[in-house]
């Protein structure tokens, strides 16, 4: 099927479809609705300029309407006589309500969607025309009056300095929503407050000030010769038509204190506010990490979002021996360098660390908070020493009699550039005496170890441990020891005959802990070990080889 795009209906369909996809793909931001009680409320009176009503039960708004008809005069015209008067009215004795709401529960950086001021009426007067403004000067509840906003500060404009732009207006009755509840839209003011354009000084509700007058004809009569209708008593005196009377138009609303005292908290002045809370999110360039036992790693965590304030971090570890350092409160837009460390004895395996932003002083449900999770793999640290030493011996088992002695030798061999001094020590049973000769030195060196068993040494198989320490390195050798009964043969005393024997160099491979070492050792046949005929056979074979070569050359 093909579509002819020149057809306007197809083009319109494509535009609508694209718009639908774009709109449906946008994430919706959740609105939060809360109710705030007034932190300060009062009313101020024009006719009582110093009156402080911050502790009174009601908030009063309204005026006294003075209606009049005055300055009446008789004025003849062509064939007529008229009584003209000035008729009008003016508003006096103004009462205004001032309110303040503490917005500290709303996180800075929030976006105000709607703000509605709600009052509960006690005595209604729905014919009052009113206007709602945002205050540009702040006040104190117990000190505010028509003249003063604080004890030592007067209003720049008596009756409350306010913005020129009206937030809401109309006859009071139009603002009644539910029975007894009146609501006024003050959204524009609190949007500016949260954007930092104006100070949060509060709301002013005032009756609309009106004053009108006009000239009216109150009596008229004809003076034509054919129609003499004028009644002099209705013309004079004209002051008979003059009057002045007053009408009181006041409405009373519950104050915060009175509502609380009467267990009617719902009647307290409230600000019903809807907002979209700010966001805080953590970012990281890494999602997983491998560390060996004893290692550490520094990584950066950028803090993003619309919240305007300090952000702290909380974390949850998924393994032992893992620690995190560097956490501190920062502003949104900052980067936190963190150090992740793995202890030497941390068990190898796969773990995790969860990092979450923390905003103190605000309900977490008022913010959108998102953290990060890092996967951590702890690897076993294998010995990778370049400069070290090894200890070994050919003797893994030693037999000794009760009360007897025995000796053997251990060799200490350096690897790399190991030049530190190494000391020898032993872990042994109490009945065994151990002597080193020498007990310390710089490898390469050998030490002869002499063992002496006490006569009461227990028969059987035992173990003791030779410990070599130096240069932050410790090596151990475990030697098996077999204790037998004392021998009946007494040692022979007399001169010792020493027989010099040739030495033979052999190569031995010795496994010590996790290292394999190849070393050369010199083995000497002990004195009194006997004569080996093989030593005569070697030169005899050499002579035979020389004779064969000589005869081959001559032939």
C-alpha positions, 0 to 999 in steps of 0.5 A: 500500500502506498500513501499519496502525501500530497493529500492534505488528510494524510498530512494531517493524520501524520502530524497528529500521529507524530504529536501523539507519539511525542506526548505519550513518550514524555514522562509525567511529573507527579504533583504533590498536594499539601495543606499549610496552616497560616503561620501568622494572621491578623486584621488591620482597621483604618478607623483604629490605626494603632489597633493590634488584632493578632490575638483576636478570634476572628479575621474581619474584612469589610467596610462601612458604606456611607450613602448621602444626598447633599448640596441640594439647590433649586434651579429654574429652567425654561418653564420649569423649576428643579431641585438638584442634589448630589447623590453618592456613597463612599467606603470608610472604616476599612478592615483588611486581612493579612496572612503569612504561610511558612513554606519551609516544608516545600523543598527549594527548587520545587515548581508551584502548580497551584496555590489556593488560600482557604478561609472559613467564614463565621459571619458572612457578608457576601456582597462585599467586593474584594481584591487579593494582593501579595504583600511587598513588606513583611509583618509581625502578627502581634505587632501589625496595625494599619500604620505599623507592620512591626513595632518600630517599622511603619508601612510605606503605604498605610493599610499594607504595602502590596503589589499593584497586580491583583491576584484575585477579585470579585464579590465575596460570595463568588469565592465560596466553594463548600459550605462556609469555605472561601477560596482565593487563587494566589498562585501567581504570587507563590510562583514568584516566591519560589523563583526568588523574584519576591520575598514571601511576605504574605497575602493581603485581602481588602475590600475594594475601595469605592467612592461615587457621586452624581447630580440627580434631579429630586423634584421638578415642576412646570412654571408655564402660564397655563400649567402652574403646578409647582408646590412651593413646599416641595421646592423650599427648603431644598435641604429637605431632600438631603440625607446621610446614612451608613450601612455596615458590610463586614464578614468574619473568618476564623483565626488560626488561634480560635480554630485550634482552641475550639478543636476545629483545625480544619477552620484555620486559614490554610494554603492549599498548594500543589507543586512538583518536587525537585529532583536529585540524582547520582551519576557514575561513569562506572557500573562495576569494579574489580579490586584485589584484597588490600586495594583501594579505588577513587571514583567520582560521583556527580550530583545532578538535579533541580534541588537547591540545597545541600545533598548528603549520601547514604550507602549500603554495603553488600559485603564484609571488609569493604569501606567507603570514605569521602562522603560529605554534604555538597551542593547539587552540581558538585562532584563527590570523590569517593574512596572505596577500599578492600581490606586484606582479609575481605572474602573474595567474591561478588558484592554491591554498594548502593549509593543514595542521595539524602536531603535533610529536613524535607519529606523524602516523598516531596523529592524525586531521588535516584541513586546508583548501584555498583557491582564490586568483585573482590579478588584474592591477592596473590603474592607478587613480591619482587624482593623477598627471601626463602627458607628451606632444609633437606631435613623434614623429619628428625629422630631424637632420644629422650635426653638426647641431642640432634642438629640440622641446618636451614638455608636462607636464600635471597631473591631480587634485591632483598638485603634486610636482616632476617631473624630466626625464632621457634614455636616448640613444646616446653621439653625441647630446647632449640639453639640457632647458630647464627640466629640472624643474618642477611641472606644468603646464609645458613644456620645450624639448629641444635635440638636437645630433648629433656629426659622426660620428653613424651615418646611419639611424634611431635612437631615444631615450627621455625619462623624467619622474619625480616623485611616485612616478610615472614616464612615458616618451616614445620619440622616433624620430630620423633622422640624415642627412648634413651640409648644404652650406648654411652658416648666415646671420649677421646681424640677425634679423627677427621678424614678429608673427603671430596665434595660433590655438588648436586642440584636440589629443587625444594618447594617452600610455601608457594614458591619453588626454588632451585639451589646448589648444595655441597654434600660432604661424606662424614668422617669415618664413612669408609673408602669408595673404590669408584674413586680409583676407577675414574682415573683408570678409565681416563688412562684407557681413553688416552691410550686408545686415542694415541694408538688411533693417531699413530695407525 
